[in-house]
Amino acid sequence: MSSRLQQLSDRGISIWLDDLSRTRLESGGLAAMIEKSHVTGVTTNPTIFAKAIAGDGYTDTLHELSARGASVDEAIEELTTADVADAARLFRDVHEATNGVDGRVSIEVAPPLAHDAAGTAASAKVLWEKVGEPNAMIKIPATEAGLSAIAETIGAGISVNVTLVFSLTRYRHVVEAYLQGLEKARAAGHDLSRIQSVASVFVSRLDAEIDARLDALDDPAAARLKGKAGIANCVLAHEIHSQLFSSERFKVLELAGAAPQRLLWASTGVKNPDYPDTLYVSSLVAPNTVNTMPEATLEAFADHGEVDREISTEDYRAADEVFDSLARLGIDYAEVMELLEAQGLEKFDDSWSELQATVAKALEAS
């Protein structure tokens, strides 16, 4: 058992694995990570499933689906929800030991629904019922359309992982959607204590975009800001979280059993090889947060990661200064965030197409 991962867990950080496959489930690999690596949850996306289905472990199910004439999208739903349901059952003890906070397994609504609020909410309900496990989470992107779908889905008593959160303004809107959803759920008679949510703030993509702009400036002041924006954005999201979840509005919901929506640090594998491979873990230490990591990042931290001091109010002011400095250099925060959301949605669409192509090929070969 990794003492470094133990230290991270002891600081109140939930360690989730950003990966899932039938092979991980059947080999006992995921069970071993729960036991030895303090993994308390899983996140998935279409690219993860495309890679998994292209490998081993799905032959018999694909043959059955092909024999009954299942469409590609029907096969995707069957394969992915089965893996998520089995993983959720594997995490059941963790779920119960943490009073429902952890042991969560996320599955994403189809990316083409990103701008369709009604379609997203309907799909979320279908996936929730199909998985059929109380520790599942439905991933919904934080688009403008997604915000109303998040409120409706939470209002139906369904736990939600809000994904593709980039800007701080959008993060505020995500929290508002969560609170609206809790208020709807309470009015509908749902048990608020059974609803959990995380807001997934993406880290490395922000640094990749802003670093490229800083490089183009060929300015010593710009060079000193490289690798700062992603962490600063998360730090300021943490400040917003501390404000909004200490409000009177939330306290009323908390008395009815509601839990705060936790911040989840996503896209935590570094994209710049010059940066420490554990940068987005060591620098984002805060109790009651989640860090979802690809296996390589998790193993790197287990091997040589260091647990830095926790995010503090002093860090809030330093993070503000990072963005003030970027603005003085002509880097437009709002424009960068708008671009990152558009790119994120495009990547999700591409990964969905990749998953469809992978499943179509597998069905034909079955």
Buried (B, 14 or more C-beta within 10 A) or exposed (E): EBEBBBBBBEBEBBBBBBBBBBBBBEEEEBBEBBEEBBBBBBBBBBBBBBBBBBEEBBEEBBBEBBEEEBEBEEBBBBBBBBBBBBBBBBBEEBBEEBEBBBBBBBBBBBBEBBEBBEBBBBBBBBBBEBBEBBBBBBBBBBBEBBBBBBBBBBBBBBBBBBBBBBBBEBBBBBBBBBBBBBBBBBEEEBEBEBBBBBBBBBBBBBBBBBBEBBEEBEEEEBEEBBBBBBBBBBBBBBBBBBEBBEEEEBEBBBEBBBBBBBBBBBBBBBBEEEBBBBBBBBBBBBEBBBBBBBBEBBBBBBEEBBBEEBBEEEBBEEBBEBBEBBEEBEBEBEEBBBEBBEBBBEBBBEBBBBBBEBBBEBBEEB
